[in-house]
């Protein structure tokens, strides 16, 4: 079983930055793909960014050039650096992975972008 715990959310003005972290209960180096999702009120959950153990990264078109996903194998942390935040980025951000045939989600962290 894998536990995922997100942190780093908060309230920021448009144009600001936040860095989200997702700490894993097992060695992150053993997990092939980890993904950040987000869900805004009244909207479907959407993929934000993904990262594979091989180093491949991918992003939703809406965040390309503004968000950066990375993993720290020594600390077992998946990070999401979010810059140039927009009001439309307001959502609960969730960490997700599949491991051993099971899917896992964190509890989420709220990001609010407001002037």
N, C-alpha and C positions, 0 to 999 in steps of 0.2 A: 504494500500500500504506500502511496505517495501523498504527502501533505504539502500543500502550496500555501504560502502566507504572503500576501501583498502588503506593501506599505509605501508611504511617500505621497499619497494624495493630499489634496488641499484646495484652497481657493486662490486664484491668481488672476491678475488683470490680463486683458488681451495683449499679446506680444510677449508675455512672460514665459518662464520656464519652470518645469518640474521634472524630477527624476523619480520614477517608480521602481520599486524593487520587488522581486518575487523570490522568496527563500524556499528551497526545496528540502525535504526531509531525508532525501537520499542523495548520493553523489550526482551532481548535475551532469558530470561527464558521462554517466551511464544512460542519459536520456537523449534520444536522437533529436527529437523536434520539440521545441517549446514555443508557445504562441501567446501573444497578448490579444485579447478581445476587448470590446467595450460595448456597453449597452446604455443608451440614453432613454429617458422616459418616453414611452409610447412608440419606441422604435425597436427593430429587431437587433439582436446581437450581431456585431460585425467584427471581422478579423481586422486587426490593426497592423501587426507585424509578427513575423516568425523568424526563428533562428534554428539552424540544425547544428548538430555536433560537428559536422564537417566544415562549418563556417559559412554556410550559405544563409543569406538573409533575404527577406522579402517584405514588402510594405503595401498597404492599401494606397491607392492613388491619392487619396485625400490627405495623407500624412507624409508622402515622399518628400524628402528634402528638409523636413522639419523634425521628424522623429528618428531616433537611432536605437536599435535593439542590440544588446550585447549580453554575454554571459561571463561570469567569473567562476572558473572551475574550482579555484582554491576556496572560495567562500560559499559555493553552491547558491549563487544568486544570478537570476535573470533580471536585467535592467532595461528600462525604457526611458531614454532621455528625450524629453519633449520640449522643443523650443518653438518660438513664434506661435504660441498657443492662440487659438481662436475660440470664440464663443461656441462654435459648433463642435468643439472637442469636449464639451461638458458631457460627462457620462461616468458610469461605474466601470472601472477598468479591471479586467479579470485575467489571471494567468491560467493557462491550460496546457495539458500535455496528455499523451497516451503512453502507457508503459505496462508491459506485461499483459497486454490485451485489455487493459482497463483504461477508461478516460477519467481524468482528474481535473477539478477546477478549484481555484482558490475562492475565498469569500468575497473578494473584490475590494477596491479602494476608490473612493469618490474623488473625482476631479471636477472642479467647478471653475469655469472661466467667465468672469463677470467684471464689468466696469462699475 
